[in-house]
Amino acid sequence: MIAVAGGKGGSGKTTTTLGLARALSRRGARAVAADADWDLPNLARLASETADGTAETGARDRPTVVDAVLGGGSIPLDRRSPTVLAAPDDPDPVDPGPTFGSLGEAVPDDAAALLDCPAGASPDAAAALRAADRSLLVTPLRRAALRDAAKTAAIARRLDCPPLGVVAVRASSVPDPVADLLGCPVVGRIPARAPAPLSDPAVRSAYDDLARRLARGYGAGRWRIA
């Protein structure tokens, strides 16, 4: 599993999780995008608001992460669109650590699994990073955001979830020192588009490029591309 992580809320993690999952589906890969930010969940809502006529369902109809784990066996997936797993309706009695670990076992070995992580260094963020084997940093190119992303990168490495790379969001270009600061390559640059970036052709193309790069690297020998 890949933990999509960043330093602060609003850094673009959720949009990148969904944009990347959809791009992987466009390449013919089976993909799961799970909301690991149970205090501020919005992955399912974003998926419903930006559905483009594929097999994606409404927010209320989506299974939760807990549903997927309790279902037993592998999660049924559809290559036409990613499976989006919402946060549990009542997260208080649920331990995120074992839940994310069980989710990793429920996702088929040849499918891509993305966790939309909480921001910062909270225990919930650490639980998602521990469950994943690699992380993907997402950050705008503001000084404070980059400092926070560097802290997140350090935490991810301590938890044996080293970054595959960094995705710079709302960026027209990426200075070379960004990779040096975060200790990993820049694997994606997402242009600024408002108010609906996931509907913009340039943004979709940027996520397609990111999916292609990850499929050739981390996903080679892991993900089955139709």
Backbone bond lengths (Angstrom), bond angles and torsions (degrees), N, CA, C in turn:
res aa  C-N    CA-C-N  psi(-1)  N-CA   C-N-CA  omega(-1)  CA-C   N-CA-C  phi
1 M - - - 1.463 - - 1.519 110.04 -
2 I 1.306 115.34 149.54 1.461 122.35 176.35 1.521 108.48 -110.34
3 A 1.315 116.55 124.37 1.460 121.95 175.22 1.522 108.53 -89.77
4 V 1.316 117.08 116.95 1.466 122.02 177.91 1.524 106.53 -87.25
5 A 1.330 116.11 110.20 1.463 120.76 -166.86 1.520 111.64 -128.27
6 G 1.322 114.96 157.43 1.459 121.28 177.67 1.506 110.08 -160.01
7 G 1.322 115.85 174.78 1.453 119.96 -173.45 1.507 114.90 -81.69
8 K 1.321 117.82 -37.83 1.460 120.63 -175.04 1.524 110.56 -138.88
9 G 1.334 114.91 162.30 1.451 119.59 174.61 1.518 110.77 -63.62
10 G 1.318 116.34 148.39 1.454 120.25 -178.97 1.509 114.41 82.86
11 S 1.335 117.38 9.12 1.463 119.83 -178.23 1.523 112.74 -81.63
12 G 1.324 117.78 -9.48 1.459 119.96 179.45 1.512 114.61 104.54
13 K 1.340 117.24 12.21 1.466 119.81 -177.79 1.527 112.57 -63.40
14 T 1.329 116.42 -47.59 1.461 119.41 -176.07 1.524 110.99 -66.10
15 T 1.319 116.68 -44.65 1.465 120.06 178.04 1.521 110.75 -60.95
16 T 1.330 116.87 -40.44 1.460 120.11 179.60 1.520 111.36 -69.70
17 T 1.324 117.89 -39.71 1.464 120.25 176.97 1.523 110.43 -57.25
18 L 1.319 116.42 -48.60 1.464 120.47 -178.14 1.525 111.58 -72.03
19 G 1.334 116.80 -42.90 1.458 119.95 179.73 1.514 112.12 -61.60
20 L 1.335 117.11 -40.74 1.458 120.99 178.74 1.524 110.84 -69.80
21 A 1.332 117.36 -42.53 1.465 119.97 179.49 1.528 110.90 -60.23
22 R 1.323 116.84 -42.85 1.464 119.79 178.54 1.523 111.44 -66.97
23 A 1.321 116.74 -37.10 1.464 119.70 178.25 1.526 110.77 -65.28
24 L 1.329 117.06 -38.40 1.462 119.99 176.93 1.527 110.51 -64.28
25 S 1.329 116.66 -39.29 1.467 119.80 176.59 1.526 111.05 -63.01
26 R 1.322 116.51 -38.84 1.474 119.12 178.25 1.523 111.55 -64.16
27 R 1.320 117.07 -24.71 1.466 121.51 176.77 1.528 111.54 -84.96
28 G 1.325 117.48 -3.80 1.457 120.75 179.38 1.505 114.72 93.74
29 A 1.327 117.51 11.38 1.463 120.78 177.99 1.524 110.18 -90.86
30 R 1.321 116.45 147.99 1.456 120.58 170.62 1.527 107.64 -82.63
31 A 1.315 116.12 134.66 1.461 119.48 -173.56 1.523 110.97 -139.87
32 V 1.333 114.60 145.32 1.461 123.02 174.38 1.519 107.72 -122.43
33 A 1.322 116.69 131.54 1.464 122.30 173.87 1.521 106.94 -120.17
34 A 1.327 116.97 117.64 1.460 121.47 -174.43 1.520 110.85 -116.58
35 D 1.319 116.09 136.93 1.464 121.66 178.65 1.523 108.98 -81.04
36 A 1.328 116.36 111.09 1.461 121.72 177.34 1.519 111.93 -100.71
37 D 1.318 117.62 0.38 1.466 122.16 178.75 1.526 108.06 -97.76
38 W 1.321 116.25 84.07 1.453 120.48 -171.34 1.520 113.05 -79.32
39 D 1.315 118.36 -17.49 1.466 120.24 176.49 1.527 111.51 -79.75
40 L 1.333 116.62 -34.63 1.464 121.63 -179.41 1.531 109.33 -131.02
41 P 1.320 117.05 63.80 1.467 119.20 -175.64 1.527 112.21 -74.92
42 N 1.321 116.18 134.56 1.470 118.69 175.39 1.523 113.15 -151.23
43 L 1.323 117.88 7.67 1.463 119.96 -178.84 1.526 111.55 -65.10
44 A 1.331 117.17 -46.94 1.469 120.05 -178.88 1.523 111.26 -64.64
45 R 1.324 116.09 -39.59 1.468 119.20 179.09 1.523 110.56 -64.02
46 L 1.340 116.95 -45.06 1.460 119.97 179.11 1.525 110.71 -61.73
47 A 1.324 116.87 -40.98 1.462 119.90 179.75 1.525 111.20 -62.11
48 S 1.320 116.71 -40.18 1.464 119.98 -179.70 1.523 111.61 -70.72
49 E 1.332 116.45 -40.17 1.461 120.40 -178.34 1.518 112.58 -68.77
50 T 1.328 116.96 -24.63 1.466 120.34 -175.77 1.521 112.21 -113.94
51 A 1.329 117.71 14.64 1.464 120.79 179.10 1.523 109.49 -57.92
52 D 1.329 115.58 138.94 1.466 120.61 -173.23 1.520 113.16 -114.88
53 G 1.327 116.27 28.98 1.459 118.69 178.23 1.510 114.27 88.68
54 T 1.344 117.18 9.39 1.459 120.02 176.63 1.516 108.76 -85.08
55 A 1.325 116.63 -161.75 1.465 120.63 -176.01 1.525 112.46 -81.12
56 E 1.317 119.05 5.57 1.456 120.85 -178.54 1.524 110.36 -65.41
57 T 1.343 114.76 145.94 1.454 120.93 -178.01 1.515 110.47 -105.36
58 G 1.334 115.42 175.31 1.451 120.70 178.99 1.511 112.32 -71.70
59 A 1.342 115.73 163.27 1.458 120.62 -175.84 1.521 111.84 -59.15
60 R 1.331 117.63 -41.84 1.463 120.36 -176.89 1.520 112.26 -70.38
61 D 1.324 117.00 -22.31 1.458 120.58 -177.68 1.523 113.00 -91.11
62 R 1.302 117.41 -4.97 1.460 119.98 -175.24 1.527 110.80 -78.34
63 P 1.331 117.31 140.58 1.464 119.41 173.18 1.526 110.15 -68.78
64 T 1.309 115.66 154.91 1.455 120.14 176.62 1.524 109.62 -93.61
65 V 1.315 115.23 170.01 1.458 120.30 175.55 1.524 109.90 -57.93
66 V 1.324 116.67 -41.01 1.464 120.87 -179.76 1.526 110.65 -65.80
67 D 1.330 117.71 -41.61 1.468 120.86 176.89 1.529 110.77 -55.98
68 A 1.318 116.00 -43.59 1.462 120.75 -177.64 1.521 111.31 -64.31
69 V 1.326 116.10 -38.43 1.463 120.41 -178.62 1.525 110.99 -73.10
70 L 1.336 116.76 -41.64 1.459 120.76 -177.29 1.519 112.69 -75.30
71 G 1.330 117.08 -15.78 1.457 119.98 -177.55 1.514 113.57 -67.00
72 G 1.330 117.21 -22.67 1.455 120.44 -178.51 1.518 111.50 75.86
73 G 1.320 116.22 144.39 1.453 120.37 179.89 1.517 111.86 73.30
74 S 1.326 115.30 -167.65 1.457 120.87 -178.27 1.525 111.25 -81.05
75 I 1.321 115.69 150.13 1.459 121.56 177.43 1.532 108.69 -73.62
76 P 1.330 118.76 128.10 1.472 119.88 176.12 1.525 110.51 -69.59
77 L 1.320 116.31 130.16 1.462 121.10 -175.05 1.527 110.55 -123.19
78 D 1.321 114.80 157.40 1.465 122.87 -178.53 1.524 107.88 -126.88
79 R 1.327 117.24 126.00 1.461 119.76 -178.70 1.527 112.81 -69.74
80 R 1.329 118.09 -16.63 1.460 119.80 -177.43 1.519 112.40 -70.51
81 S 1.314 117.45 -27.33 1.463 121.08 -179.16 1.518 108.33 -159.84
82 P 1.330 117.75 155.58 1.463 119.56 -179.92 1.522 111.81 -69.66
83 T 1.314 115.79 152.67 1.457 121.64 170.92 1.524 107.72 -84.68
84 V 1.318 116.62 118.54 1.464 121.76 -179.57 1.521 108.49 -102.34
85 L 1.324 116.27 122.18 1.461 122.25 -179.86 1.518 109.20 -105.09
86 A 1.321 115.91 122.65 1.459 121.51 -178.60 1.524 110.89 -79.27
87 A 1.319 116.02 164.92 1.459 121.50 171.71 1.525 108.94 -68.75
88 P 1.338 118.14 153.72 1.469 119.35 177.85 1.522 111.43 -63.97
89 D 1.331 115.93 148.35 1.462 120.18 179.85 1.522 111.61 -62.11
90 D 1.321 116.81 -37.59 1.465 122.25 178.49 1.521 108.01 -127.37
91 P 1.337 117.49 91.64 1.459 119.51 -174.13 1.526 114.78 -78.40
92 D 1.324 118.16 -13.79 1.466 120.32 -172.51 1.528 113.75 -55.87
93 P 1.342 119.76 -45.08 1.466 118.15 -178.21 1.528 114.35 -82.29
94 V 1.321 117.74 2.80 1.466 121.27 -174.60 1.526 109.84 -103.06
95 D 1.323 116.60 129.69 1.462 121.81 176.46 1.532 108.01 -86.62
96 P 1.338 118.02 114.12 1.470 118.74 -174.63 1.523 113.95 -65.37
97 G 1.328 117.75 -33.28 1.461 119.62 -176.72 1.517 113.16 -57.79
98 P 1.336 117.92 -61.08 1.468 119.11 178.14 1.530 113.24 -61.93
99 T 1.341 116.17 -31.35 1.467 119.24 -179.79 1.521 110.89 -64.62
100 F 1.336 116.92 -46.62 1.462 119.54 179.28 1.529 110.96 -67.25
101 G 1.337 116.40 -35.46 1.456 119.15 176.59 1.520 111.94 -62.54
102 S 1.328 116.16 -43.26 1.464 120.50 177.91 1.526 111.33 -67.30
103 L 1.334 116.41 -33.46 1.460 119.65 177.81 1.521 110.37 -62.14
104 G 1.324 116.37 -42.20 1.453 119.59 178.56 1.515 112.39 -59.53
105 E 1.332 116.58 -34.41 1.460 120.31 178.54 1.526 111.56 -75.69
106 A 1.341 117.00 -27.40 1.466 120.62 -177.89 1.524 113.13 -80.83
107 V 1.326 117.12 -21.90 1.467 120.51 178.48 1.529 108.77 -77.98
108 P 1.317 119.04 128.83 1.466 120.72 178.86 1.532 111.51 -54.45
109 D 1.325 115.66 146.82 1.460 120.47 -174.77 1.523 113.18 -60.20
110 D 1.340 117.13 -29.00 1.465 119.56 -175.82 1.525 112.85 -95.34
111 A 1.344 117.23 12.19 1.465 121.63 -179.97 1.522 110.39 -108.24
112 A 1.315 115.79 152.94 1.464 121.67 177.01 1.524 109.15 -86.57
113 A 1.329 116.44 134.88 1.464 121.52 178.38 1.522 109.03 -125.00
114 L 1.324 116.39 126.24 1.459 122.79 -178.53 1.520 109.02 -120.83
115 L 1.334 116.59 132.34 1.459 122.11 175.46 1.520 109.08 -107.16
116 D 1.323 116.47 121.76 1.466 121.98 175.79 1.527 107.44 -83.00
117 C 1.332 116.47 100.04 1.464 121.94 -168.55 1.524 113.43 -80.88
118 P 1.338 116.38 154.93 1.463 119.62 168.12 1.524 109.80 -64.84
119 A 1.308 115.67 158.26 1.463 120.09 178.77 1.522 110.35 -77.35
120 G 1.328 115.50 155.94 1.449 121.25 169.83 1.512 114.62 78.16
121 A 1.340 114.65 -149.84 1.463 121.71 -172.53 1.520 111.62 -120.58
122 S 1.314 117.88 33.56 1.460 121.70 -179.95 1.527 110.27 -69.79
123 P 1.344 117.79 162.11 1.467 119.81 175.29 1.528 112.86 -57.09
124 D 1.329 117.33 -35.80 1.467 119.61 178.76 1.526 111.39 -66.52
125 A 1.336 116.34 -38.42 1.463 119.63 176.41 1.523 110.24 -64.33
126 A 1.328 116.50 -41.41 1.462 120.42 178.60 1.527 111.21 -63.54
127 A 1.334 117.22 -36.77 1.467 120.39 179.42 1.522 110.88 -62.34
128 A 1.325 116.83 -41.84 1.464 120.10 178.70 1.525 111.18 -66.72
129 L 1.318 117.01 -40.69 1.462 120.52 -179.99 1.526 111.06 -66.83
130 R 1.320 117.53 -36.68 1.467 120.05 178.25 1.525 111.52 -66.32
131 A 1.324 116.51 -34.51 1.465 119.85 -177.38 1.523 112.19 -75.27
132 A 1.323 117.12 -30.36 1.468 121.40 -178.77 1.522 110.02 -84.51
133 D 1.324 115.87 160.57 1.461 118.88 176.58 1.521 112.30 -99.89
134 R 1.345 117.02 -22.21 1.457 120.55 174.99 1.524 108.66 -141.55
135 S 1.329 115.28 159.52 1.463 120.79 178.87 1.526 110.04 -120.23
136 L 1.316 114.91 161.50 1.459 122.66 175.84 1.519 106.65 -131.40
137 L 1.323 116.86 114.01 1.457 121.13 -177.55 1.526 110.32 -80.64
138 V 1.323 115.80 140.23 1.464 121.67 177.55 1.517 107.88 -128.95
139 T 1.327 116.50 127.82 1.459 118.73 -178.28 1.526 111.50 -157.33
140 P 1.324 116.93 143.57 1.469 119.20 164.74 1.523 108.56 -75.04
141 L 1.312 116.68 165.91 1.469 120.16 -175.17 1.527 112.47 -93.38
142 R 1.312 116.10 42.19 1.463 120.64 172.21 1.522 109.06 -92.66
143 R 1.322 115.71 148.46 1.463 119.47 -174.04 1.527 111.98 -57.71
144 A 1.333 117.13 -47.96 1.465 120.02 -178.70 1.525 111.01 -64.27
145 A 1.328 116.58 -40.07 1.461 120.14 179.79 1.527 111.19 -64.84
146 L 1.321 117.12 -38.62 1.462 120.44 178.62 1.524 111.22 -67.06
147 R 1.334 116.98 -37.79 1.470 119.24 176.16 1.523 110.45 -61.97
148 D 1.326 116.13 -44.04 1.463 119.67 179.16 1.527 111.29 -65.15
149 A 1.324 116.84 -38.42 1.463 120.17 178.37 1.526 110.94 -64.45
150 A 1.330 116.92 -36.42 1.463 120.44 177.53 1.529 110.66 -64.34
151 K 1.325 116.86 -38.39 1.471 120.22 176.64 1.524 110.60 -65.15
152 T 1.332 115.86 -42.07 1.463 119.73 178.37 1.521 110.69 -62.86
153 A 1.328 117.22 -40.33 1.461 121.06 178.44 1.523 110.92 -61.07
154 A 1.333 116.65 -41.47 1.462 120.47 179.54 1.526 110.88 -64.76
155 I 1.330 116.77 -42.30 1.466 120.51 178.43 1.522 110.27 -63.75
156 A 1.327 116.88 -43.46 1.462 120.48 -180.00 1.527 111.00 -59.47
157 R 1.302 117.32 -41.23 1.463 120.08 179.47 1.525 110.85 -66.40
158 R 1.328 117.09 -39.45 1.466 119.59 178.62 1.524 111.40 -63.99
159 L 1.319 116.76 -28.17 1.462 121.39 -178.87 1.529 112.30 -95.71
160 D 1.339 116.52 18.21 1.468 122.34 178.35 1.523 112.38 59.00
161 C 1.330 115.26 39.10 1.465 121.24 177.45 1.532 108.15 -132.24
162 P 1.331 117.10 62.32 1.466 120.17 -172.65 1.523 112.54 -63.30
163 P 1.321 117.10 148.79 1.468 120.61 -178.52 1.530 112.81 -69.13
164 L 1.319 115.09 134.68 1.461 120.55 169.57 1.517 110.76 -72.23
165 G 1.325 115.58 -30.52 1.452 121.25 -177.70 1.508 109.86 168.80
166 V 1.308 114.72 -174.99 1.461 121.13 -179.73 1.523 109.46 -122.22
167 V 1.324 115.33 141.12 1.457 122.67 174.39 1.523 107.31 -108.84
168 A 1.315 116.55 117.01 1.465 121.48 177.91 1.521 108.44 -88.76
169 V 1.323 116.39 122.05 1.463 120.52 -177.41 1.522 110.63 -105.11
170 R 1.329 114.23 154.10 1.462 121.96 -178.89 1.531 110.08 52.51
171 A 1.341 114.74 45.18 1.463 120.76 -173.78 1.523 110.56 -127.06
172 S 1.327 116.10 135.32 1.460 120.80 175.09 1.521 111.45 -89.55
173 S 1.331 116.78 -24.43 1.459 122.71 175.81 1.523 107.41 -157.63
174 V 1.335 116.20 164.31 1.462 120.61 -177.81 1.523 108.72 -127.57
175 P 1.326 118.89 116.12 1.462 120.99 178.39 1.530 111.41 -63.35
176 D 1.316 116.84 147.44 1.464 121.67 -179.75 1.532 113.66 -56.56
177 P 1.342 120.21 -37.46 1.468 119.43 -177.67 1.526 114.93 -61.89
178 V 1.341 118.47 -16.12 1.469 120.13 -179.73 1.525 110.47 -61.17
179 A 1.319 117.30 -45.58 1.462 120.77 179.18 1.522 110.91 -63.46
180 D 1.326 117.23 -38.64 1.461 120.59 178.76 1.524 111.02 -65.44
181 L 1.329 116.81 -42.32 1.460 120.97 -179.22 1.524 111.30 -61.86
182 L 1.327 117.03 -42.43 1.461 120.98 -174.69 1.526 113.13 -92.77
183 G 1.317 116.83 -8.61 1.457 120.12 176.42 1.515 114.39 69.90
184 C 1.324 116.78 28.93 1.464 120.87 179.85 1.525 108.30 -157.84
185 P 1.319 117.65 159.96 1.467 119.51 -176.79 1.523 112.62 -74.04
186 V 1.317 115.45 155.93 1.461 121.27 170.44 1.526 106.91 -80.81
187 V 1.329 116.70 115.10 1.467 120.41 -176.34 1.524 112.75 -105.91
188 G 1.328 116.29 -6.30 1.456 118.78 179.73 1.512 111.92 -159.69
189 R 1.331 115.61 147.51 1.469 121.72 174.18 1.517 107.21 -135.24
190 I 1.320 115.06 117.22 1.459 120.97 -175.74 1.528 108.58 -106.31
191 P 1.313 118.56 121.19 1.468 120.36 -178.13 1.525 111.53 -70.46
192 A 1.312 115.07 157.18 1.469 121.27 178.00 1.520 109.51 -77.16
193 R 1.315 115.66 123.10 1.456 121.37 176.20 1.524 108.22 -143.95
194 A 1.298 117.42 130.55 1.467 121.91 179.84 1.520 108.16 -135.60
195 P 1.333 117.49 154.68 1.467 128.05 2.28 1.521 113.81 -92.45
196 A 1.332 118.99 -3.47 1.467 121.71 -175.36 1.520 109.40 -127.29
197 P 1.329 117.86 77.24 1.467 119.81 -174.26 1.523 113.88 -60.46
198 L 1.322 118.54 -35.78 1.458 119.50 -176.09 1.523 113.07 -69.62
199 S 1.326 116.84 -13.69 1.465 120.81 176.96 1.522 112.35 -93.59
200 D 1.318 116.75 -5.02 1.462 121.05 -175.67 1.533 110.53 -86.11
201 P 1.335 118.65 131.33 1.464 120.58 -178.61 1.525 113.68 -58.35
202 A 1.335 117.89 -37.27 1.462 119.98 -179.30 1.523 111.29 -66.96
203 V 1.324 116.53 -37.55 1.469 120.44 178.29 1.527 110.09 -69.33
204 R 1.319 116.95 -44.44 1.470 120.10 177.21 1.526 110.74 -58.67
205 S 1.326 116.75 -41.42 1.457 120.46 178.77 1.526 111.38 -63.85
206 A 1.339 116.62 -38.80 1.462 120.44 179.10 1.524 110.82 -65.08
207 Y 1.332 117.03 -40.68 1.464 119.22 177.15 1.524 111.27 -70.48
208 D 1.321 117.82 -32.18 1.465 120.25 173.91 1.527 110.38 -61.97
209 D 1.333 116.91 -42.01 1.465 120.62 177.77 1.526 110.83 -63.04
210 L 1.341 116.42 -41.56 1.464 120.62 178.34 1.526 110.50 -63.00
211 A 1.326 117.14 -45.00 1.466 120.76 179.35 1.523 110.93 -61.50
212 R 1.320 116.65 -41.40 1.461 120.62 179.75 1.529 110.42 -62.52
213 R 1.317 116.09 -42.96 1.467 119.65 -178.75 1.526 111.21 -66.13
214 L 1.324 116.91 -43.73 1.462 119.77 -179.94 1.526 111.32 -68.24
215 A 1.332 117.34 -36.64 1.461 120.46 179.64 1.525 111.18 -65.19
216 R 1.311 116.95 -35.07 1.462 120.62 -179.96 1.521 112.14 -77.79
217 G 1.328 116.97 -23.16 1.453 121.08 -179.27 1.514 111.50 -101.26
218 Y 1.325 115.64 -93.24 1.465 121.50 -177.53 1.526 112.09 -57.31
219 G 1.321 117.53 -40.15 1.462 120.43 -174.26 1.512 115.05 -78.81
220 A 1.326 118.21 -13.50 1.462 120.71 -179.34 1.528 109.67 -62.67
221 G 1.313 116.75 124.65 1.452 120.48 -177.74 1.517 113.70 82.38
222 R 1.340 117.32 -6.62 1.464 121.69 177.17 1.527 111.13 -109.65
223 W 1.329 115.89 -58.39 1.458 120.60 -173.37 1.518 110.42 -88.00
224 R 1.300 115.44 136.86 1.460 120.52 175.97 1.519 108.39 -92.55
225 I 1.317 116.04 114.72 1.459 122.22 -179.52 1.521 108.27 -99.95
226 A 1.335 116.63 121.84 1.473 120.27 -178.15 1.522 110.84 -68.46
